[in-house]
Amino acid sequence: MTVRKRSVVVAGHRTSVSLEEPFWRELAAIAAARGCSVAATIGEIDAAREGNLSSALRLFVLDDLKRRAGARDAATPRLSPRH
């Protein structure tokens, strides 16, 4: 998988972030669902992160996907095992 480096402005300063394309796509989708820009979303993640920004972005996307998957699972009726 190819890592893509992009420049973004975070808290008034320009920085580069390297992520795989699927993470960029999901980050853009999350930002759109929240009604804000990718840069604004990255800024929020940056303000709350510990450690590397690229890693924080990957974990944010992973947490969002897990949350949405859990919401789908909770809405899906479960079949009881037969005894």
N, C-alpha and C positions, 0 to 999 in steps of 0.2 A: 504494500500500500504506500502510495506516495504522500509524503508530508509536504504541506503547502504553507509557506511563510507569508503572512500578511502584515501590513502596517496598520496600526490603529492608534487613535488618540484616546488615552485613558487619563482622567483627572488632569487634563490640560497638557499632558506630555505624550509625545509620539513614542511608540514602542512596537516591536515586532513580535508576533506570536506564530509559532509553528504548530499546526494541527493537521491531522489526516482529513481529507475532503469530507468523509461522512460526518465527522465532528463539526466541521464548518456548516454543513447543510442542516444538521440538527440544531445547532446554535442559532442559525438564522430562523428556523421554524419556531423555536422557543421564543425568540425575540418578537417575531411577528404575532404569535399567539398572545403575548403580553402587551402588544401594542406599542412597542418601543424599538429602537434601533439595536443592531448588533453591538455597536460601540457602547451604547448605554448599558446593555446587558453585561458586557465585558467589564465596564466600569463598576457595576454593582458587585460582580464576582471578585474583581481586583480588590475592592475595599474590604471584603470579608475574608479574603484568602489567607492561608498560611502556606508558605513555600512557593514553588514555581507556578507562574501564571498559566502556562500551557497545561500543566497537570490539574490545576484548579478548574480550568474550563472543561477538561475531559470528565472530571468527577462530577461537575455540575450537570453536564449532559447525561451522564450515566444515572445520576440521582433522579433527574426529571423523567427519563425513560422508565426507570423502575417504579416511580410513583404512578405514572400513567398506566403501566402494566398492572400494577396492584389495584388500581381503580377499576380496570376492566375485569380483573379476576374477581373482585368483590361484587361486581354487577352480574357476573355469570353464575347462574344456579349450578350448584354442584350435585352430582348424582351420588346417592348413598351406595356404598358397596353392598352387594348382596351377600347374605350369609347362608 
